Structure formats: structure tokens, C-alpha cells
């Protein structure tokens, strides 16, 4: 059992990591097949389970998905998850228009784990899609497979966010990483959290993607490292080049067709692939679904608090420890949720927090 203590870079064990990721991937009972070590489910074959509440068919399916994400490969795909390709095409039209408008205005969004200029990002595509074309939005998010997978990992009352990633021909891959929450921190920042928080963070979000175009391996679908979500020190390890080298030597990919869904535990080492095609514009809408439990009990207007406290704080006769305590009680200590359009990461993976700014 993991000790309730802090994790250290000195504890990283590359051999243990390699032993873990070399475990075989066994086909789950309800999966149609395993492709390149990624379990693949057929939506059409499982449709009856979506509404089989009394018979237990839905619960059995969701429980299997949760087990795959936690104890199995850490990822799975659902093929034929969108019965009507027209729904995807309409959404693509809306999202691409939004990307072009933003590029014309501000140059477009950047990427956390890839060099600037290699792709186009549309942050908060969820809200922007709904405002730009609510009819298209409704058809698109009425997809029951998105809801079922989200519920499988997070339970009901989850919170949806989405971000579009458009990778042009020749677009280079991302570096291997884990994802939100601790995955969006620098290594020294993640090391400040105790071990049980490292175990908890992956249970708070689910990563997903829906393919808006047919994507062969050459087009660069998400690179995944099965079983890597089970490495306890992974939020420290992915920053190390030796672990990234192991990822590059062992990652797998599964081709996706338009409308297919890919889901993975955010602790699974992953990265967007290289688009080696001459003509495929790889368009994917990324889902970052959050647990309902990631919210405080009360709504606090910290902006109003800062307006009152900040002018007086620098004049107050406080020790460093006292000042830090006031800042922690007053200002927001987490960078998210935020508008990445107006508050992008600078010099790191996450924007500066109000606590950091106030301390500075």
C-alpha cells in the first residue's frame, strides 16, 4: 500500500516502470477486439446496454470500462459511436469557422505540450460551439456514448469541457505527458503534493477525444502507453527524458474513423502523434471531463476580496508566514478553470495563479 508521504524524484525507478508497461493487455469481456494493445468496443453491438438499467447491462458495461481505465490498459476506443456522420460534419464546420475567426483576431490558441505554430487550438470549444450554433451543439453532445464513458469513470453529475486540436500535415508530435490536474504542473510543483493526492488526481478527470475525420496511423492519432497509469510516481516521471524515451520506444496507436471515440485515464502517458500525411487535416475535439466533486461548497467572489485586501497587504506588518497565510485565505490558489484565450500559460504549463501574482 502506498505510504501517505511525499514522492521524490530520487524514488523514480525506470526498471519498475518498464516492467509495468510490459504487462500483457487482455481483451475485456465486452470488447470487440484489441488493436495495438488498445481495447476496442463496437457501439452498435452494445447499444442495448445503454438503456438496460434494470437488467444490469449498462452497469456491467460501465464497470468494465472503469476497470480498464484503472487496472487494465488505461485506455479504450468506441467505434461507430456516432451513427450520423452529418452531425460530425456540421460540428466541424462550426468549429473550423471559430478557429479561423480567432486566428484572424488573435492568432489562435497555443498548446501545452507542443511547439507553437504546429497546430491550431480552440479553447473552450464547448461554450463556443453552444453559442455559435446551439442546434448543432445539441445534436453533437446528445451522443450517449460520451455520457456513458464519462459516467463510467466519474459517476453522474460530471462537468464537461472540450478543446479542439487541429494538426496540419507535417505537424509534429507532442512530448509524452500525463494530464490535468498534476500533469499540468512543473515537476517540483507536483512533488509538493503528498502521495495520496497523486493517486487521487487521476480519479478526478477523464480524457477523451472524438475523431472528426478518418485518422490512419500516419495521421497521428493519440500515442498511448498501456498500463503506465499504474505507476505511482508517474506525475514526476514523465518530466524525465529517460521515461519519455521509454514512451517513444513503446507507445501504441489505434486508427480512428470519423465519429469514433477514444478514452483514457489522464495518468496514462500519452501524446498527440505526428501527422505524416500530405493532405489530412487531423481534426479532433478533446474532452476533459471533471468529477462533480471538484467544486467548493460556497461561491466566493475572490475578485472583490482582492480589491479590498491587496492595497493593504503590502503595508501590513506581517511575517512571511503570516503574509502567506493571508494570501492563501484570500486569493485563488489554482490556475483553473480559466480562459486560456486571455490568460495563457507563460513560462510553464499553467497560467499564474492569483496567489502567485499576489506573492510576487
C-alpha angles and dihedrals in degrees: 000000000000113000118236094245140104121284121230136203086233088066095059112123115193093185092054090049092051091048090052097050092047092065111118121256109233118204109253115235097253098037119111093218145321116257117193090339092309116116111233123202126198110227094201092055092050100041094108091059093061092077099026096110099142096043093048096238094124093046092049091052094046092046091052091051091050090051092050090052094046107031105011134052092322092233142058140175131223112209123204089017092147112056096189115053088194089073091058093045093051091049091048090054091052095045095046091050089052091050092052092048092051093047089052091051107036108358095261134267129311133225131248097218107023135066117269119266098025096100143004124251130199108196119206093013087165095068095033092052092049093050096043098046115359093179092057090043092055094050092046099049093040084083104126093203091064089052095045095051091046091051092047092062103026106025121228127325093043121163119237127213127167138192127188120227118194114186116191125213107286092025110152125233127260121247117259114272148147119241146234129002110020090008089070092060133086114254095256090050094051089049090062091069120084121248096258090059089055088055093045100048095070091054091058098065141032124209120215143161137197118207114232093186136028106275123199120191087263090060089061111245115190115303111227136187109210117223093013091113088073096063104106095209095046096118088062096035100058091065090061118091093220091061092045089053090054089050092052091049095049111026121125134206135196123208114241133204126214108289096019118132129221121195131185142169107258088233091062108106105247145154139181110263131237116270101228095169123106096222115015115111099204105218118183132165109216120211122208105184119190133204118254087236094069094089133087122243097245135040107240123189096218091171090064090046091051091050089059102036104038098065090054100040099077090052096047116106098235136143118242090257092050093047091050089052092053091048091050091051095047112034133055109262098194127071095217144115093036143134105265088193093066099021107041125172112272118193093350147036096277135040120259113275124230089247091054092046093047091048090050 
